[in-house]
Amino acid sequence: MHASAQSSAGLHRITETTIAALAAMRDRDRDSITEKTRLFDDLGFDSTSILELLMTLEDELDFEFDPETLEPDDFGTVGSLAAYAARQLDETER
């Protein structure tokens, strides 16, 4: 598989995993959450729920987030968090 196609497939899987985790955490329909859904403004997340989400994603994706590389912008939307996770996974698989 071409590297960009592999990255795209990985990002899609991570996005879907993130949406599933958010839907479960907030008891919402998965279809109500998209890449553009804002974690704080739309889902009412706070720092505690972000930590819970990160731990869930680490379990689901079988890798650990590097807190040194996380930026506030990474938590803007579902898509920005998924893109960060995809970058982190890509770096750990090299």
MMTF fields as JSON, N, C-alpha, C and O atoms, coordinates in Angstrom:
{
  "mmtfVersion": "1.0.0",
  "mmtfProducer": "UNKNOWN",
  "numBonds": 375,
  "numAtoms": 376,
  "numGroups": 94,
  "numChains": 1,
  "numModels": 1,
  "chainsPerModel": [1],
  "groupsPerChain": [94],
  "chainIdList": ["A"],
  "bondAtomList": [4, 2, 8, 6, 12, 10, 16, 14, 20, 18, 24, 22, 28, 26, 32, 30, 36, 34, 40, 38, 44, 42, 48, 46, 52, 50, 56, 54, 60, 58, 64, 62, 68, 66, 72, 70, 76, 74, 80, 78, 84, 82, 88, 86, 92, 90, 96, 94, 100, 98, 104, 102, 108, 106, 112, 110, 116, 114, 120, 118, 124, 122, 128, 126, 132, 130, 136, 134, 140, 138, 144, 142, 148, 146, 152, 150, 156, 154, 160, 158, 164, 162, 168, 166, 172, 170, 176, 174, 180, 178, 184, 182, 188, 186, 192, 190, 196, 194, 200, 198, 204, 202, 208, 206, 212, 210, 216, 214, 220, 218, 224, 222, 228, 226, 232, 230, 236, 234, 240, 238, 244, 242, 248, 246, 252, 250, 256, 254, 260, 258, 264, 262, 268, 266, 272, 270, 276, 274, 280, 278, 284, 282, 288, 286, 292, 290, 296, 294, 300, 298, 304, 302, 308, 306, 312, 310, 316, 314, 320, 318, 324, 322, 328, 326, 332, 330, 336, 334, 340, 338, 344, 342, 348, 346, 352, 350, 356, 354, 360, 358, 364, 362, 368, 366, 372, 370],
  "bondOrderList": [1, 1, 1, 1, 1, 1, 1, 1, 1, 1, 1, 1, 1, 1, 1, 1, 1, 1, 1, 1, 1, 1, 1, 1, 1, 1, 1, 1, 1, 1, 1, 1, 1, 1, 1, 1, 1, 1, 1, 1, 1, 1, 1, 1, 1, 1, 1, 1, 1, 1, 1, 1, 1, 1, 1, 1, 1, 1, 1, 1, 1, 1, 1, 1, 1, 1, 1, 1, 1, 1, 1, 1, 1, 1, 1, 1, 1, 1, 1, 1, 1, 1, 1, 1, 1, 1, 1, 1, 1, 1, 1, 1, 1],
  "groupList": [{"groupName": "MET", "atomNameList": ["N", "CA", "C", "O"], "elementList": ["N", "C", "C", "O"], "formalChargeList": [0, 0, 0, 0], "bondAtomList": [1, 0, 2, 1, 3, 2], "bondOrderList": [1, 1, 2], "singleLetterCode": "M", "chemCompType": "L-PEPTIDE LINKING"}, {"groupName": "HIS", "atomNameList": ["N", "CA", "C", "O"], "elementList": ["N", "C", "C", "O"], "formalChargeList": [0, 0, 0, 0], "bondAtomList": [1, 0, 2, 1, 3, 2], "bondOrderList": [1, 1, 2], "singleLetterCode": "H", "chemCompType": "L-PEPTIDE LINKING"}, {"groupName": "ALA", "atomNameList": ["N", "CA", "C", "O"], "elementList": ["N", "C", "C", "O"], "formalChargeList": [0, 0, 0, 0], "bondAtomList": [1, 0, 2, 1, 3, 2], "bondOrderList": [1, 1, 2], "singleLetterCode": "A", "chemCompType": "L-PEPTIDE LINKING"}, {"groupName": "SER", "atomNameList": ["N", "CA", "C", "O"], "elementList": ["N", "C", "C", "O"], "formalChargeList": [0, 0, 0, 0], "bondAtomList": [1, 0, 2, 1, 3, 2], "bondOrderList": [1, 1, 2], "singleLetterCode": "S", "chemCompType": "L-PEPTIDE LINKING"}, {"groupName": "GLN", "atomNameList": ["N", "CA", "C", "O"], "elementList": ["N", "C", "C", "O"], "formalChargeList": [0, 0, 0, 0], "bondAtomList": [1, 0, 2, 1, 3, 2], "bondOrderList": [1, 1, 2], "singleLetterCode": "Q", "chemCompType": "L-PEPTIDE LINKING"}, {"groupName": "GLY", "atomNameList": ["N", "CA", "C", "O"], "elementList": ["N", "C", "C", "O"], "formalChargeList": [0, 0, 0, 0], "bondAtomList": [1, 0, 2, 1, 3, 2], "bondOrderList": [1, 1, 2], "singleLetterCode": "G", "chemCompType": "PEPTIDE LINKING"}, {"groupName": "LEU", "atomNameList": ["N", "CA", "C", "O"], "elementList": ["N", "C", "C", "O"], "formalChargeList": [0, 0, 0, 0], "bondAtomList": [1, 0, 2, 1, 3, 2], "bondOrderList": [1, 1, 2], "singleLetterCode": "L", "chemCompType": "L-PEPTIDE LINKING"}, {"groupName": "ARG", "atomNameList": ["N", "CA", "C", "O"], "elementList": ["N", "C", "C", "O"], "formalChargeList": [0, 0, 0, 0], "bondAtomList": [1, 0, 2, 1, 3, 2], "bondOrderList": [1, 1, 2], "singleLetterCode": "R", "chemCompType": "L-PEPTIDE LINKING"}, {"groupName": "ILE", "atomNameList": ["N", "CA", "C", "O"], "elementList": ["N", "C", "C", "O"], "formalChargeList": [0, 0, 0, 0], "bondAtomList": [1, 0, 2, 1, 3, 2], "bondOrderList": [1, 1, 2], "singleLetterCode": "I", "chemCompType": "L-PEPTIDE LINKING"}, {"groupName": "THR", "atomNameList": ["N", "CA", "C", "O"], "elementList": ["N", "C", "C", "O"], "formalChargeList": [0, 0, 0, 0], "bondAtomList": [1, 0, 2, 1, 3, 2], "bondOrderList": [1, 1, 2], "singleLetterCode": "T", "chemCompType": "L-PEPTIDE LINKING"}, {"groupName": "GLU", "atomNameList": ["N", "CA", "C", "O"], "elementList": ["N", "C", "C", "O"], "formalChargeList": [0, 0, 0, 0], "bondAtomList": [1, 0, 2, 1, 3, 2], "bondOrderList": [1, 1, 2], "singleLetterCode": "E", "chemCompType": "L-PEPTIDE LINKING"}, {"groupName": "ASP", "atomNameList": ["N", "CA", "C", "O"], "elementList": ["N", "C", "C", "O"], "formalChargeList": [0, 0, 0, 0], "bondAtomList": [1, 0, 2, 1, 3, 2], "bondOrderList": [1, 1, 2], "singleLetterCode": "D", "chemCompType": "L-PEPTIDE LINKING"}, {"groupName": "LYS", "atomNameList": ["N", "CA", "C", "O"], "elementList": ["N", "C", "C", "O"], "formalChargeList": [0, 0, 0, 0], "bondAtomList": [1, 0, 2, 1, 3, 2], "bondOrderList": [1, 1, 2], "singleLetterCode": "K", "chemCompType": "L-PEPTIDE LINKING"}, {"groupName": "PHE", "atomNameList": ["N", "CA", "C", "O"], "elementList": ["N", "C", "C", "O"], "formalChargeList": [0, 0, 0, 0], "bondAtomList": [1, 0, 2, 1, 3, 2], "bondOrderList": [1, 1, 2], "singleLetterCode": "F", "chemCompType": "L-PEPTIDE LINKING"}, {"groupName": "PRO", "atomNameList": ["N", "CA", "C", "O"], "elementList": ["N", "C", "C", "O"], "formalChargeList": [0, 0, 0, 0], "bondAtomList": [1, 0, 2, 1, 3, 2], "bondOrderList": [1, 1, 2], "singleLetterCode": "P", "chemCompType": "L-PEPTIDE LINKING"}, {"groupName": "VAL", "atomNameList": ["N", "CA", "C", "O"], "elementList": ["N", "C", "C", "O"], "formalChargeList": [0, 0, 0, 0], "bondAtomList": [1, 0, 2, 1, 3, 2], "bondOrderList": [1, 1, 2], "singleLetterCode": "V", "chemCompType": "L-PEPTIDE LINKING"}, {"groupName": "TYR", "atomNameList": ["N", "CA", "C", "O"], "elementList": ["N", "C", "C", "O"], "formalChargeList": [0, 0, 0, 0], "bondAtomList": [1, 0, 2, 1, 3, 2], "bondOrderList": [1, 1, 2], "singleLetterCode": "Y", "chemCompType": "L-PEPTIDE LINKING"}],
  "groupTypeList": [0, 1, 2, 3, 2, 4, 3, 3, 2, 5, 6, 1, 7, 8, 9, 10, 9, 9, 8, 2, 2, 6, 2, 2, 0, 7, 11, 7, 11, 7, 11, 3, 8, 9, 10, 12, 9, 7, 6, 13, 11, 11, 6, 5, 13, 11, 3, 9, 3, 8, 6, 10, 6, 6, 0, 9, 6, 10, 11, 10, 6, 11, 13, 10, 13, 11, 14, 10, 9, 6, 10, 14, 11, 11, 13, 5, 9, 15, 5, 3, 6, 2, 2, 16, 2, 2, 7, 4, 6, 11, 10, 9, 10, 7],
  "groupIdList": [1, 2, 3, 4, 5, 6, 7, 8, 9, 10, 11, 12, 13, 14, 15, 16, 17, 18, 19, 20, 21, 22, 23, 24, 25, 26, 27, 28, 29, 30, 31, 32, 33, 34, 35, 36, 37, 38, 39, 40, 41, 42, 43, 44, 45, 46, 47, 48, 49, 50, 51, 52, 53, 54, 55, 56, 57, 58, 59, 60, 61, 62, 63, 64, 65, 66, 67, 68, 69, 70, 71, 72, 73, 74, 75, 76, 77, 78, 79, 80, 81, 82, 83, 84, 85, 86, 87, 88, 89, 90, 91, 92, 93, 94],
  "secStructList": [7, 7, 2, 2, 2, 2, 2, 2, 2, 2, 2, 2, 2, 2, 2, 2, 2, 2, 2, 2, 2, 2, 2, 2, 2, 2, 6, 7, 7, 4, 4, 4, 7, 7, 6, 6, 7, 5, 6, 6, 6, 6, 6, 7, 7, 7, 2, 2, 2, 2, 2, 2, 2, 2, 2, 2, 2, 2, 2, 2, 2, 6, 1, 7, 7, 7, 6, 6, 6, 7, 7, 4, 4, 4, 4, 1, 5, 2, 2, 2, 2, 2, 2, 2, 2, 2, 2, 2, 2, 2, 2, 2, 6, 7],
  "xCoordList": [0.854, 0.0, 0.896, 1.896, 0.551, 1.299, 1.244, 0.236, 2.305, 2.393, 1.243, 0.682, 0.878, -0.212, -1.555, -2.419, -1.747, -2.982, -3.041, -4.105, -1.892, -1.824, -2.129, -2.872, -1.557, -1.812, -3.278, -3.865, -3.872, -5.277, -6.168, -7.127, -5.845, -6.617, -6.46, -7.421, -5.222, -4.979, -5.734, -6.299, -5.752, -6.478, -7.971, -8.634, -8.492, -9.931, -10.253, -11.244, -9.417, -9.631, -9.559, -10.383, -8.582, -8.43, -9.618, -10.121, -10.062, -11.226, -12.45, -13.184, -12.682, -13.843, -13.733, -14.731, -12.547, -12.327, -12.592, -13.2, -12.136, -12.345, -13.832, -14.333, -14.534, -15.975, -16.719, -17.612, -16.353, -17.006, -16.776, -17.698, -15.544, -15.236, -16.022, -16.562, -16.083, -16.826, -18.316, -18.961, -18.851, -20.278, -20.595, -21.617, -19.721, -19.925, -19.787, -20.577, -18.78, -18.548, -19.685, -20.017, -20.274, -21.316, -22.723, -23.696, -22.815, -24.097, -24.856, -26.021, -24.141, -24.702, -24.651, -23.863, -25.487, -25.472, -24.179, -23.793, -23.511, -22.262, -22.443, -21.54, -23.608, -23.858, -23.934, -23.861, -24.08, -24.158, -22.769, -22.645, -21.726, -20.352, -19.592, -19.596, -18.938, -18.163, -16.742, -16.405, -15.925, -14.559, -14.545, -13.58, -15.596, -15.644, -16.248, -16.29, -16.713, -17.28, -16.188, -15.106, -16.491, -15.523, -15.647, -16.74, -14.512, -14.521, -15.031, -15.836, -14.582, -14.985, -16.329, -17.22, -16.484, -17.7, -18.925, -20.021, -18.747, -19.9, -20.195, -21.354, -19.156, -19.343, -19.191, -19.404, -18.822, -18.725, -17.577, -17.663, -16.51, -15.366, -14.628, -14.669, -13.951, -13.049, -11.757, -11.632, -10.814, -9.514, -9.634, -8.9, -10.536, -10.717, -11.264, -10.789, -12.251, -12.814, -11.831, -11.852, -10.971, -9.923, -8.969, -8.603, -8.568, -7.684, -8.352, -7.709, -9.622, -10.368, -10.4, -10.213, -10.637, -10.65, -9.289, -9.211, -8.223, -6.878, -6.567, -5.988, -6.937, -6.698, -7.501, -6.998, -8.736, -9.563, -8.936, -8.851, -8.497, -7.89, -6.578, -6.277, -5.802, -4.563, -4.868, -4.175, -5.908, -6.3, -6.795, -6.404, -7.655, -8.259, -7.238, -7.31, -6.289, -5.329, -3.998, -3.129, -3.846, -2.665, -1.369, -0.388, -1.396, -0.197, -0.385, -1.493, 0.704, 0.63, 0.863, 1.773, 0.031, 0.233, 1.471, 1.744, 2.206, 3.36, 2.899, 2.69, 2.736, 2.222, 3.105, 2.635, 4.384, 5.302, 4.961, 5.302, 4.295, 4.011, 2.581, 2.247, 1.736, 0.342, 0.272, 0.894, -0.487, -0.702, -2.19, -3.015, -2.552, -3.977, -4.787, -5.947, -4.188, -4.909, -5.284, -6.237, -4.541, -4.843, -6.199, -6.787, -6.696, -7.976, -9.114, -10.19, -8.893, -9.926, -11.148, -12.278, -10.909, -12.012, -11.665, -10.533, -12.654, -12.418, -11.335, -10.435, -11.422, -10.46, -9.046, -8.09, -8.899, -7.546, -6.931, -5.726, -7.742, -7.225, -6.873, -5.846, -7.713, -7.439, -6.178, -5.384, -5.986, -4.791, -3.543, -2.52, -3.622, -2.496, -2.186, -1.029, -3.222, -3.02, -2.421, -1.553, -2.877, -2.337, -0.852, -0.061, -0.479, 0.941, 1.763, 2.859, 1.235, 1.944, 2.098, 3.17, 1.025, 1.094, 2.085, 2.848, 2.073, 2.976, 4.425, 5.274, 4.706, 6.077, 6.504, 7.671, 5.574, 5.939, 6.121, 6.795, 5.529, 5.635, 6.849, 7.106, 7.588, 8.792, 9.957, 11.049],
  "yCoordList": [-1.18, 0.0, 1.239, 1.281, 2.22, 3.475, 4.175, 4.083, 4.863, 5.497, 6.451, 6.433, 7.299, 8.251, 7.534, 7.96, 6.457, 5.682, 4.988, 4.896, 4.5, 3.863, 4.886, 4.592, 6.085, 7.143, 7.538, 7.752, 7.634, 7.996, 6.936, 7.263, 5.671, 4.586, 4.608, 4.388, 4.88, 4.963, 6.111, 5.962, 7.257, 8.413, 8.124, 8.49, 7.473, 7.137, 6.211, 6.416, 5.199, 4.255, 4.988, 4.756, 5.864, 6.616, 7.551, 7.673, 8.208, 9.096, 8.315, 8.755, 7.156, 6.325, 5.82, 5.776, 5.448, 4.993, 6.133, 5.928, 7.332, 8.508, 8.834, 9.105, 8.81, 9.091, 8.06, 8.414, 6.789, 5.738, 5.961, 5.812, 6.319, 6.571, 7.767, 7.725, 8.829, 10.03, 9.738, 10.184, 8.999, 8.663, 7.864, 8.096, 6.931, 6.14, 7.001, 6.875, 7.873, 8.716, 9.701, 10.005, 10.192, 11.211, 10.661, 11.413, 9.329, 8.666, 9.351, 9.727, 9.498, 10.16, 9.219, 8.273, 9.481, 8.739, 9.064, 10.229, 8.042, 8.265, 9.239, 10.018, 9.198, 10.072, 11.545, 12.415, 11.833, 13.229, 13.828, 15.013, 13.014, 13.466, 13.328, 12.266, 14.415, 14.405, 14.883, 15.209, 14.92, 15.427, 16.876, 17.311, 17.623, 19.045, 19.309, 20.454, 18.258, 18.421, 18.902, 18.32, 19.974, 20.556, 19.859, 19.72, 19.435, 18.66, 19.471, 18.974, 20.697, 21.513, 22.191, 22.097, 22.873, 23.656, 22.795, 23.075, 21.755, 20.951, 19.778, 19.408, 19.197, 18.008, 18.283, 17.392, 19.516, 19.885, 19.218, 18.987, 18.911, 18.275, 19.252, 20.467, 18.686, 19.447, 18.635, 17.601, 19.083, 18.407, 16.958, 16.094, 16.685, 15.321, 14.414, 13.29, 14.881, 14.041, 13.871, 12.843, 14.859, 14.712, 13.588, 12.755, 13.562, 12.485, 11.125, 10.163, 11.041, 9.793, 9.378, 8.204, 10.339, 10.06, 9.559, 8.579, 10.221, 9.812, 8.394, 7.611, 8.054, 6.707, 5.677, 4.594, 6.009, 5.114, 4.897, 3.767, 5.991, 5.874, 5.097, 4.331, 5.28, 4.508, 3.012, 2.212, 2.641, 1.229, 0.722, -0.354, 1.508, 1.097, 1.03, 0.142, 1.964, 2.058, 1.374, 1.255, 0.928, 0.204, 1.016, 0.533, 2.236, 3.071, 4.133, 4.336, 4.813, 5.849, 7.225, 7.42, 8.169, 9.56, 10.094, 9.731, 10.944, 11.601, 12.971, 13.874, 13.139, 14.413, 15.606, 16.744, 15.357, 16.438, 17.048, 18.2, 16.284, 16.766, 17.264, 17.841, 17.052, 17.513, 19.03, 19.629, 19.637, 21.082, 21.356, 20.508, 22.513, 22.835, 22.705, 22.295, 23.049, 22.948, 21.511, 21.281, 20.539, 19.127, 18.73, 17.739, 19.489, 19.185, 20.047, 20.078, 20.74, 21.614, 20.861, 21.164, 19.88, 19.119, 17.634, 17.244, 16.822, 15.39, 15.18, 14.36, 15.917, 15.778, 16.156, 15.487, 17.225, 17.627, 16.612, 16.365, 16.026, 15.002, 13.734, 13.109, 13.356, 12.165, 12.363, 11.433, 13.563, 13.848, 13.761, 13.229, 14.278, 14.177, 12.701, 12.284, 11.918, 10.497, 9.771, 8.913, 10.107, 9.478, 9.801, 8.931, 11.047, 11.434, 10.666, 10.196, 10.538, 9.823, 8.34, 7.765, 7.724, 6.32, 6.121, 5.155, 7.035, 6.946, 7.002, 6.267, 7.863, 7.995, 6.76, 6.372, 6.131, 4.947, 3.72, 2.77, 3.727, 2.587, 2.67, 1.742, 3.741, 3.896, 3.142, 3.156],
  "zCoordList": [0.0, 0.0, 0.0, 0.717, -0.779, -0.86, 0.502, 1.203, 0.875, 2.201, 2.482, 3.577, 1.495, 1.747, 1.848, 2.615, 1.091, 1.195, 2.548, 3.16, 3.011, 4.317, 5.412, 6.348, 5.294, 6.27, 6.282, 7.342, 5.083, 4.97, 5.614, 6.314, 5.374, 5.978, 7.493, 8.23, 7.956, 9.393, 10.025, 11.109, 9.361, 9.879, 9.952, 10.923, 8.933, 8.938, 10.114, 10.815, 10.325, 11.438, 12.777, 13.661, 12.921, 14.168, 14.385, 15.502, 13.318, 13.422, 13.858, 14.743, 13.243, 13.601, 15.045, 15.765, 15.456, 16.839, 17.815, 18.866, 17.468, 18.316, 18.418, 19.509, 17.303, 17.304, 18.152, 18.922, 18.012, 18.804, 20.296, 21.097, 20.669, 22.085, 22.611, 23.716, 21.82, 22.236, 22.364, 23.312, 21.424, 21.472, 22.739, 23.386, 23.085, 24.299, 25.555, 26.491, 25.57, 26.742, 26.987, 28.133, 25.915, 26.046, 25.798, 25.756, 25.633, 25.388, 24.253, 24.384, 23.128, 21.947, 20.762, 20.739, 19.788, 18.536, 17.797, 17.706, 17.27, 16.534, 15.381, 15.076, 14.737, 13.582, 13.966, 13.098, 15.263, 15.703, 15.919, 16.228, 15.757, 15.969, 14.656, 14.033, 14.242, 12.995, 13.284, 14.422, 12.255, 12.401, 12.873, 13.502, 12.578, 12.925, 14.305, 14.755, 14.975, 16.312, 17.267, 17.339, 17.995, 18.931, 20.295, 20.845, 20.811, 22.055, 23.238, 24.026, 23.371, 24.528, 24.301, 25.145, 23.171, 22.931, 22.61, 23.096, 21.799, 21.378, 22.309, 22.496, 22.887, 23.725, 25.209, 26.031, 25.562, 26.973, 27.711, 28.917, 27.001, 27.64, 28.539, 28.341, 29.538, 30.397, 30.49, 29.835, 31.281, 31.327, 31.798, 31.318, 32.717, 33.209, 32.125, 31.96, 31.388, 30.321, 29.169, 28.493, 28.933, 27.916, 28.32, 27.491, 29.589, 30.062, 29.901, 29.481, 30.229, 30.067, 28.596, 28.276, 27.704, 26.273, 25.801, 25.06, 26.223, 25.814, 26.288, 25.535, 27.505, 28.009, 27.215, 26.915, 26.88, 26.078, 24.706, 24.225, 24.079, 22.754, 22.809, 21.893, 23.858, 23.994, 24.039, 23.41, 24.783, 24.856, 23.501, 23.048, 22.863, 21.587, 20.455, 19.606, 20.439, 19.342, 19.669, 18.806, 20.909, 21.362, 21.186, 20.622, 21.676, 21.723, 22.794, 23.29, 23.152, 24.182, 23.578, 22.772, 23.978, 23.575, 24.282, 25.427, 23.611, 24.214, 24.699, 23.889, 26.02, 26.535, 26.19, 26.188, 25.897, 25.542, 24.178, 23.91, 23.326, 21.969, 21.805, 20.77, 22.804, 22.717, 22.831, 23.708, 21.942, 21.95, 22.155, 21.817, 22.697, 22.87, 21.577, 21.615, 20.439, 19.163, 18.818, 18.072, 19.357, 19.082, 19.648, 19.215, 20.606, 21.235, 20.712, 21.308, 19.619, 19.077, 18.589, 18.973, 17.741, 17.146, 17.145, 17.432, 16.818, 16.644, 15.592, 15.777, 14.492, 13.408, 13.811, 13.418, 14.596, 15.002, 15.964, 15.913, 16.836, 17.743, 16.971, 17.236, 16.028, 15.214, 14.376, 14.227, 13.826, 13.028, 13.901, 13.47, 15.125, 16.053, 16.333, 16.272, 16.639, 16.939, 15.735, 15.898, 14.537, 13.325, 13.16, 12.797, 13.427, 13.353, 14.374, 14.069, 15.586, 16.631, 16.285, 16.471, 15.783, 15.386, 14.257, 14.254, 13.3, 12.156, 12.627, 12.122, 13.584, 14.094, 14.876, 14.822, 15.607, 16.385, 15.502, 15.898, 14.311, 13.406, 12.5, 11.732, 12.569, 11.727, 12.312, 11.744]
}
